[in-house]
Amino acid sequence: MDKPYCACATPPGVSGIAVIRMAGELSASVADKVIRIRRAAGNAGTVTEMAGYTVAYGTFIDPSSNETIDEVMVTRFCAPHSYTGEESVEISCHGGLTVRQEILRVLLENGARMAGPGEFTRKAFMAGKLDLSQAEAVMDVIAADSELALRAAESQLSGSLKKQAENISSLLYGQLAHFELFLDEIEDEDDKETKKRYAEDLEKSAYVRLQELTASYRQGRILSERMKIVICGIPNSGKSSLLNCLSGYDRAIVTDVPGTTRDTLEVQTSIRGIPVKLIDTAGIRETDDVVEAIGVDRATAAITEADIVLWLVSTDEEEKTITDLIDPIMSLPKETKIALLISKSDTSDEETVKKQEEKVLSLISGKGYSRKPDLCGSLSSATGDGLSEIEGFIQGAFEEMGATSSSELLLTNRRHFEVLSSALDKVGKSIAALRAGDPLEGPALLIRAALEDIGEITGKSVSDTLVDTIFSRFCVGK
């Protein structure tokens, strides 16, 4: 019989309490060896005697010395109505590092073993308590660092992706049934009209739903990987001051000396509930300083990877330095949003700010770009003027990413996106083959392959190797 497995379910560090989780057969028996119940419902004298889903107060002892390690609260869960579907015990102790280590040591010496990464959730998956998409959502809930990310993770944890995958699979299985009927009852295998009707049905049902789901990843990706916002401009244009304003604290050193920032500086924060990564770059200019030149190269590279570029131009910036930045910024893909911000607006009058903006737009047009910045505005990090507009621009860019999808569910997991994209491609090829009047064997094989892809979402057709890989990324206590 396998030993019960245990781990600390709360994060490292000092805290008021910590929770040690133990699951598997004989969990209560192991707990009986090390816990002395002092008060429990129904006058239970041991953990084994405790009714399920009740809590008892007791002391945790080391049987080898009979010394008390801590006063604890014990919660008992009975199979099959527990997180893993097995008998389990949770021990709430004081949150010091030594207390936790001692409790785990004593549990291991008295019949338990250490849990592997994600073993509790893996057991729940194997017991049918969760499908694979829900199991992965457990870690997404833990990792969520914004309201929107938490909402998306909770949606998947409740089974929204599982339901969508099952609905699409049902549609595809229905289509395969039509193919079988065609082969059994229709004598003319070259009946192109019937095949075209099948193609239309397939496109209007499963294909559209797969399209909606994969399209949602453009927005959902931001919730797991963060929106990348790059602040760029020449030295001393106010980039670091803007980074500090948007992040809410003085993260970057700000001086009047051009070239203070010599490398990219990243800050993770949330703007209007949207998780973002703010990147302050070295001022882009020609330089003979070897270190600064490396920073300029990194700044240019960061711009190419951005979701949003905030281009700062001060009111007194000269035409040459503005022109030098036009090509790297205005040649970015259309999906990359660009904001032209005339910085340090508090040091100039409104007319000067407007003239500088018009000059930049004229230089952009003069270099042959029909595209204009998606936002033109002014900014004063000293007074806060323009910050609200920038935050609104970021929020609008995020909302626009979801405009192509009517799905209420957001894909946030790259694995899910890749699997569903593969299924979408196969269904698309099946539709094309049906419209071309090809024999049904080809489209049928493609549909079955698409069903295999979708099965990887829920775990119905997933390999043991993939399951191992997924759960290896989990924290030990989950």
FENPEJO-V202950 format. One record per residue. N is the residue number from 1. RES is the residue in one letter. PHI is phi in whole degrees, -180 to 180 (none if undefined). OMEGA is omega in degrees with one decimal (* if undefined). D_CENTER is the distance of its C-alpha to the mean C-alpha in Angstrom with 2 decimals. Layout:
# FENPEJO-V202950
N_RES_PHI_OMEGA_D_CENTER / N_RES_PHI_OMEGA_D_CENTER
This chain:
# FENPEJO-V202950
1_M_none_-178.2_38.07 / 2_D_-67_177.9_34.70 / 3_K_-70_170.9_34.26 / 4_P_-65_-175.8_31.86 / 5_Y_-112_-174.6_28.75 / 6_C_-140_177.2_27.58 / 7_A_-169_173.4_25.08 / 8_C_-80_-176.2_24.17 / 9_A_-93_179.3_21.30 / 10_T_-105_-173.2_21.02 / 11_P_-71_178.0_19.75 / 12_P_-61_179.7_22.34 / 13_G_110_-179.5_24.60 / 14_V_-79_179.4_27.35 / 15_S_-149_179.3_26.78 / 16_G_-63_177.5_29.06 / 17_I_-137_171.9_28.29 / 18_A_-134_-179.9_26.43 / 19_V_-121_174.0_25.90 / 20_I_-102_-177.2_27.05 / 21_R_-106_176.7_26.13 / 22_M_-136_-177.8_28.53 / 23_A_-139_-179.3_28.50 / 24_G_116_178.2_30.80 / 25_E_-58_-179.5_34.46 / 26_L_74_176.6_36.77 / 27_S_-58_-179.4_34.13 / 28_A_-66_179.8_36.66 / 29_S_-65_176.8_39.47 / 30_V_-64_179.5_37.83 / 31_A_-61_179.0_37.10 / 32_D_-60_-177.6_40.80 / 33_K_-72_-169.7_41.86 / 34_V_-121_-177.2_40.09 / 35_I_-120_175.2_39.87 / 36_R_-106_-178.1_42.93 / 37_I_-71_178.4_42.42 / 38_R_-110_176.2_44.21 / 39_R_-154_-178.5_43.28 / 40_A_-153_176.7_41.68 / 41_A_-64_177.9_42.00 / 42_G_69_178.7_45.02 / 43_N_59_177.4_46.44 / 44_A_-61_-178.8_44.38 / 45_G_-98_178.9_45.58 / 46_T_-138_177.4_42.88 / 47_V_-64_179.3_39.22 / 48_T_-61_-179.4_40.49 / 49_E_-80_-179.2_42.64 / 50_M_-66_172.1_39.84 / 51_A_-69_178.1_38.86 / 52_G_-61_175.0_35.30 / 53_Y_67_173.8_32.80 / 54_T_-121_-177.6_35.14 / 55_V_-120_178.1_34.93 / 56_A_-128_176.6_37.73 / 57_Y_-104_-179.5_38.76 / 58_G_-164_176.3_40.14 / 59_T_-117_178.5_40.51 / 60_F_-101_-176.3_38.82 / 61_I_-120_171.5_41.51 / 62_D_-98_-176.1_42.02 / 63_P_-58_-177.4_44.64 / 64_S_-70_-179.3_46.03 / 65_S_-124_-176.7_47.24 / 66_N_63_178.6_46.97 / 67_E_-87_177.0_45.29 / 68_T_-81_178.3_42.87 / 69_I_-92_-178.7_39.42 / 70_D_-166_167.9_37.93 / 71_E_-89_-170.9_38.25 / 72_V_-136_167.8_35.42 / 73_M_-111_-176.1_34.24 / 74_V_-119_176.3_33.73 / 75_T_-116_-179.3_31.95 / 76_R_-111_176.0_32.87 / 77_F_-123_-177.5_31.06 / 78_C_-108_175.4_33.03 / 79_A_-69_1.9_32.15 / 80_P_-96_-173.9_30.92 / 81_H_-93_175.8_29.43 / 82_S_-142_-178.1_26.95 / 83_Y_-58_-178.3_23.28 / 84_T_-92_-174.2_24.28 / 85_G_86_-178.7_27.34 / 86_E_-113_169.1_29.59 / 87_E_-62_179.1_31.77 / 88_S_-152_-178.4_29.90 / 89_V_-136_174.6_30.70 / 90_E_-119_-177.4_28.76 / 91_I_-112_176.8_30.62 / 92_S_-97_-176.7_29.93 / 93_C_-126_173.3_31.63 / 94_H_-67_-167.6_31.91 / 95_G_-90_177.3_28.95 / 96_G_-73_-177.5_30.81 / 97_L_-62_-177.0_29.84 / 98_T_-66_178.9_33.30 / 99_V_-58_-179.6_33.42 / 100_R_-62_-178.9_30.25 / 101_Q_-63_-179.1_31.53 / 102_E_-68_178.8_34.92 / 103_I_-63_178.3_33.71 / 104_L_-64_178.9_31.67 / 105_R_-59_-177.8_34.69 / 106_V_-67_177.5_37.04 / 107_L_-62_-179.7_34.89 / 108_L_-67_-179.9_34.79 / 109_E_-75_-175.2_38.54 / 110_N_-119_168.7_39.22 / 111_G_115_178.1_37.64 / 112_A_-102_174.3_33.83 / 113_R_-134_178.4_31.52 / 114_M_-74_177.3_28.21 / 115_A_-74_174.1_25.13 / 116_G_-86_178.4_23.01 / 117_P_-56_176.3_19.24 / 118_G_68_-173.3_17.64 / 119_E_-65_-180.0_21.19 / 120_F_-63_-178.9_21.24 / 121_T_-72_177.2_18.33 / 122_R_-63_177.3_19.78 / 123_K_-62_178.0_23.10 / 124_A_-63_177.2_21.72 / 125_F_-65_-178.7_20.42 / 126_M_-65_179.8_23.80 / 127_A_-85_179.5_25.65 / 128_G_79_177.8_24.08 / 129_K_-73_-179.8_22.57 / 130_L_-137_167.9_19.10 / 131_D_-88_-173.1_18.23 / 132_L_-65_179.8_15.76 / 133_S_-66_177.4_12.95 / 134_Q_-70_178.1_13.66 / 135_A_-62_178.6_13.91 / 136_E_-65_179.6_10.45 / 137_A_-67_177.0_9.30 / 138_V_-58_179.5_11.46 / 139_M_-70_176.8_9.41 / 140_D_-65_176.8_6.28 / 141_V_-64_179.9_9.19 / 142_I_-63_-175.1_10.54 / 143_A_-84_-175.8_7.83 / 144_A_-59_179.4_7.32 / 145_D_-125_173.0_9.47 / 146_S_-153_-178.7_10.32 / 147_E_-61_-178.3_12.11 / 148_L_-67_179.0_10.27 / 149_A_-65_178.6_6.82 / 150_L_-65_-179.5_9.29 / 151_R_-62_179.8_11.22 / 152_A_-66_-179.9_8.85 / 153_A_-67_178.8_8.15 / 154_E_-64_178.4_11.91 / 155_S_-63_179.7_12.84 / 156_Q_-72_177.8_11.65 / 157_L_-64_179.2_13.19 / 158_S_-78_174.4_16.30 / 159_G_104_-177.3_16.59 / 160_S_-65_179.4_15.90 / 161_L_-70_176.8_14.48 / 162_K_-57_-178.9_17.26 / 163_K_-64_178.8_19.77 / 164_Q_-63_-179.3_18.89 / 165_A_-63_179.7_19.13 / 166_E_-68_177.7_22.39 / 167_N_-64_179.7_23.79 / 168_I_-66_177.8_23.29 / 169_S_-61_179.1_24.80 / 170_S_-62_178.1_27.68 / 171_L_-64_-179.0_28.41 / 172_L_-70_176.5_28.51 / 173_Y_-65_176.2_30.76 / 174_G_-62_178.5_32.95 / 175_Q_-66_177.7_33.33 / 176_L_-62_177.8_34.38 / 177_A_-64_176.8_36.96 / 178_H_-63_178.8_38.39 / 179_F_-61_179.8_38.71 / 180_E_-62_178.7_40.68 / 181_L_-63_179.0_42.88 / 182_F_-59_-176.4_43.54 / 183_L_-69_-176.5_44.67 / 184_D_-83_-168.2_46.82 / 185_E_-116_-178.2_48.54 / 186_I_-100_-174.8_48.58 / 187_E_-72_-176.1_51.28 / 188_D_-86_-179.4_50.34 / 189_E_-72_177.5_47.31 / 190_D_-97_178.8_47.41 / 191_D_-68_-174.9_46.84 / 192_K_-70_-178.8_44.53 / 193_E_-65_178.2_44.43 / 194_T_-65_179.2_42.96 / 195_K_-65_177.9_40.36 / 196_K_-65_177.7_39.44 / 197_R_-66_176.2_39.08 / 198_Y_-62_179.8_36.74 / 199_A_-62_179.4_34.70 / 200_E_-65_178.8_34.55 / 201_D_-62_-178.8_33.53 / 202_L_-66_-178.7_30.74 / 203_E_-69_-176.5_29.48 / 204_K_-75_-176.5_29.65 / 205_S_-109_-173.0_27.85 / 206_A_-65_-176.3_25.37 / 207_Y_-63_-179.7_24.89 / 208_V_-63_-179.1_24.08 / 209_R_-66_176.4_21.52 / 210_L_-65_177.3_19.78 / 211_Q_-61_-178.9_19.96 / 212_E_-62_-179.3_18.42 / 213_L_-66_-178.7_15.41 / 214_T_-66_178.5_14.83 / 215_A_-65_-178.5_15.57 / 216_S_-70_-177.5_12.82 / 217_Y_-68_179.6_10.21 / 218_R_-58_177.3_11.69 / 219_Q_-85_-177.8_10.55 / 220_G_-65_178.1_7.32 / 221_R_-56_-178.2_6.28 / 222_I_-61_-176.3_7.11 / 223_L_-71_179.4_4.88 / 224_S_-101_-175.8_1.96 / 225_E_-109_-179.8_5.52 / 226_R_77_174.6_7.80 / 227_M_-77_-177.5_10.97 / 228_K_-92_-178.0_13.60 / 229_I_-116_-177.1_16.89 / 230_V_-103_176.8_19.96 / 231_I_-101_-175.6_23.17 / 232_C_-132_-178.8_26.17 / 233_G_155_178.2_29.95 / 234_I_-78_177.6_33.11 / 235_P_-56_176.3_33.86 / 236_N_65_177.8_34.59 / 237_S_-95_176.5_33.10 / 238_G_101_-176.4_31.11 / 239_K_-64_-177.6_27.66 / 240_S_-65_177.8_27.30 / 241_S_-64_178.8_28.67 / 242_L_-67_177.0_26.06 / 243_L_-57_-179.5_23.23 / 244_N_-64_179.8_24.85 / 245_C_-66_-177.3_25.23 / 246_L_-72_-179.4_21.66 / 247_S_-83_176.5_20.28 / 248_G_89_175.5_23.00 / 249_Y_-157_-176.4_24.81 / 250_D_-80_179.9_26.89 / 251_R_-86_-176.7_24.50 / 252_A_-106_174.6_26.56 / 253_I_-74_-179.3_30.31 / 254_V_-119_175.4_32.21 / 255_T_-139_175.9_35.81 / 256_D_-85_-177.9_38.26 / 257_V_-85_178.3_38.48 / 258_P_-60_177.8_36.92 / 259_G_89_178.6_34.62 / 260_T_-60_176.5_33.43 / 261_T_-84_-174.3_29.85 / 262_R_-114_178.0_30.32 / 263_D_-149_176.0_26.81 / 264_T_-70_-180.0_23.30 / 265_L_-127_-174.5_21.95 / 266_E_-110_175.5_18.26 / 267_V_-134_175.2_17.14 / 268_Q_-97_-179.5_13.75 / 269_T_-153_179.1_14.35 / 270_S_-129_178.5_13.76 / 271_I_-122_-176.0_16.13 / 272_R_52_177.5_17.05 / 273_G_83_-177.5_13.90 / 274_I_-99_178.3_11.73 / 275_P_-70_-176.9_9.73 / 276_V_-132_171.2_11.79 / 277_K_-118_178.7_13.22 / 278_L_-87_-178.2_16.99 / 279_I_-123_175.0_19.14 / 280_D_-89_-175.3_22.86 / 281_T_-107_171.9_24.91 / 282_A_-63_177.8_28.45 / 283_G_-60_-176.9_31.02 / 284_I_-87_178.4_31.69 / 285_R_-163_174.2_35.39 / 286_E_-76_-177.5_37.95 / 287_T_-150_175.7_38.73 / 288_D_-97_178.2_40.89 / 289_D_-76_-174.7_38.92 / 290_V_-60_-178.4_37.22 / 291_V_-66_-180.0_34.40 / 292_E_-65_179.5_33.78 / 293_A_-63_177.0_33.87 / 294_I_-63_177.8_31.01 / 295_G_-62_178.5_29.01 / 296_V_-65_178.2_30.01 / 297_D_-62_179.1_28.86 / 298_R_-67_177.7_25.41 / 299_A_-64_179.6_25.29 / 300_T_-64_178.4_26.27 / 301_A_-66_-179.5_23.64 / 302_A_-62_-179.7_20.87 / 303_I_-60_-177.0_22.15 / 304_T_-69_-178.0_21.71 / 305_E_-103_-172.5_17.94 / 306_A_-80_166.1_17.37 / 307_D_-86_178.3_15.92 / 308_I_-135_173.7_18.57 / 309_V_-115_174.3_21.76 / 310_L_-101_-174.7_23.86 / 311_W_-97_-178.2_27.32 / 312_L_-96_176.3_29.74 / 313_V_-127_179.6_33.46 / 314_S_-75_-174.7_35.98 / 315_T_-66_-177.8_39.08 / 316_D_-107_-178.4_41.39 / 317_E_-68_-176.2_39.44 / 318_E_-82_-174.4_41.75 / 319_E_-61_-175.9_41.62 / 320_K_-63_-177.8_41.21 / 321_T_-69_175.4_37.99 / 322_I_-64_-177.8_36.50 / 323_T_-62_-179.5_37.57 / 324_D_-61_-177.2_36.10 / 325_L_-93_-174.9_32.56 / 326_I_-63_-177.2_32.94 / 327_D_-62_179.8_32.38 / 328_P_-59_-175.5_29.17 / 329_I_-91_-173.7_27.61 / 330_M_-76_177.3_29.23 / 331_S_-91_178.1_28.80 / 332_L_-66_177.8_24.99 / 333_P_-58_-178.3_23.54 / 334_K_-60_-179.6_23.92 / 335_E_-65_178.5_20.18 / 336_T_-79_-178.6_20.09 / 337_K_-84_-176.6_21.27 / 338_I_-121_174.8_24.15 / 339_A_-117_174.4_25.68 / 340_L_-94_-175.3_29.20 / 341_L_-123_175.0_30.01 / 342_I_-80_-170.4_33.55 / 343_S_-89_-179.7_33.07 / 344_K_56_-175.7_35.48 / 345_S_-65_179.8_36.86 / 346_D_-71_-179.0_38.61 / 347_T_-93_-178.3_40.99 / 348_S_-136_177.0_42.29 / 349_D_-84_-175.0_43.64 / 350_E_-62_-178.6_41.96 / 351_E_-66_179.4_44.19 / 352_T_-64_178.8_43.28 / 353_V_-61_-178.6_39.56 / 354_K_-65_179.9_40.13 / 355_K_-64_178.8_42.33 / 356_Q_-66_177.1_39.77 / 357_E_-62_179.6_37.13 / 358_E_-63_179.0_39.75 / 359_K_-65_179.8_40.67 / 360_V_-64_179.9_37.14 / 361_L_-63_178.5_36.82 / 362_S_-67_178.9_40.27 / 363_L_-67_176.6_39.42 / 364_I_-62_179.3_36.33 / 365_S_-63_-179.1_38.58 / 366_G_-66_177.9_41.29 / 367_K_-90_173.4_39.10 / 368_G_91_179.6_38.73 / 369_Y_-92_175.6_35.28 / 370_S_-81_179.2_35.32 / 371_R_-72_174.2_31.78 / 372_K_-117_174.3_31.55 / 373_P_-56_-178.9_28.80 / 374_D_-72_175.6_26.57 / 375_L_-144_172.2_27.57 / 376_C_-121_-178.9_30.77 / 377_G_-165_178.9_31.46 / 378_S_-119_-174.4_32.75 / 379_L_-149_168.7_31.33 / 380_S_-132_178.1_32.86 / 381_S_-70_-179.5_30.72 / 382_A_-70_-177.4_33.89 / 383_T_-102_-177.8_34.36 / 384_G_90_178.7_30.87 / 385_D_-64_177.9_32.20 / 386_G_95_-178.3_29.67 / 387_L_-66_179.7_26.52 / 388_S_-62_179.0_26.04 / 389_E_-65_178.6_26.37 / 390_I_-65_178.7_23.74 / 391_E_-62_177.1_21.22 / 392_G_-65_177.9_22.27 / 393_F_-64_178.2_21.86 / 394_I_-64_179.3_18.22 / 395_Q_-63_179.6_17.61 / 396_G_-64_178.9_19.70 / 397_A_-64_178.5_17.90 / 398_F_-65_-178.7_14.56 / 399_E_-65_179.4_16.61 / 400_E_-67_178.2_18.43 / 401_M_-62_-179.5_15.46 / 402_G_-94_-175.6_15.46 / 403_A_-69_-178.2_19.24 / 404_T_-84_-177.6_19.59 / 405_S_-119_176.4_18.00 / 406_S_-98_-179.8_19.84 / 407_S_-76_176.6_17.38 / 408_E_-76_179.0_16.34 / 409_L_-90_177.4_13.42 / 410_L_-105_171.0_10.23 / 411_L_-77_178.8_8.75 / 412_T_-116_-175.0_4.99 / 413_N_-101_-177.2_6.01 / 414_R_-62_178.6_8.42 / 415_R_-61_178.4_11.01 / 416_H_-61_-179.8_11.35 / 417_F_-61_-177.4_11.83 / 418_E_-66_179.9_14.37 / 419_V_-66_-179.1_16.17 / 420_L_-71_175.4_16.63 / 421_S_-65_176.8_17.68 / 422_S_-64_178.4_20.21 / 423_A_-64_178.6_21.47 / 424_L_-60_179.9_21.82 / 425_D_-62_-179.1_23.85 / 426_K_-68_178.0_26.09 / 427_V_-66_177.2_26.77 / 428_G_-61_178.2_27.61 / 429_K_-67_177.8_30.03 / 430_S_-64_178.4_31.54 / 431_I_-62_180.0_32.25 / 432_A_-62_-179.9_33.85 / 433_A_-67_177.8_36.00 / 434_L_-64_-179.9_37.18 / 435_R_-68_178.1_38.19 / 436_A_-82_179.0_40.06 / 437_G_80_-179.6_41.98 / 438_D_-66_174.7_40.94 / 439_P_-56_-172.9_41.85 / 440_L_-69_-178.7_39.42 / 441_E_-59_-179.4_38.75 / 442_G_-64_177.2_36.37 / 443_P_-58_179.9_34.19 / 444_A_-65_177.7_34.25 / 445_L_-63_178.9_32.97 / 446_L_-66_178.8_30.09 / 447_I_-65_179.0_29.16 / 448_R_-64_177.6_29.34 / 449_A_-66_177.0_27.08 / 450_A_-64_177.3_24.53 / 451_L_-64_175.6_24.83 / 452_E_-63_177.4_24.16 / 453_D_-60_-177.1_20.89 / 454_I_-65_177.4_19.83 / 455_G_-63_177.5_21.07 / 456_E_-72_176.6_18.44 / 457_I_-70_-175.9_15.82 / 458_T_-88_-178.6_17.85 / 459_G_101_-178.1_19.50 / 460_K_-68_-178.1_22.90 / 461_S_-126_-176.4_23.44 / 462_V_-86_179.7_21.17 / 463_S_-85_177.5_22.98 / 464_D_-62_-179.8_23.49 / 465_T_-63_179.1_22.28 / 466_L_-67_177.4_18.82 / 467_V_-60_178.4_18.74 / 468_D_-60_-178.7_19.86 / 469_T_-64_-178.3_17.22 / 470_I_-63_-175.2_14.31 / 471_F_-76_177.2_15.95 / 472_S_-67_-179.7_17.04 / 473_R_-86_-178.2_13.59 / 474_F_-77_171.9_13.94 / 475_C_-72_-173.0_15.88 / 476_V_-63_-175.5_19.56 / 477_G_-77_-178.9_20.06 / 478_K_-119_*_17.60
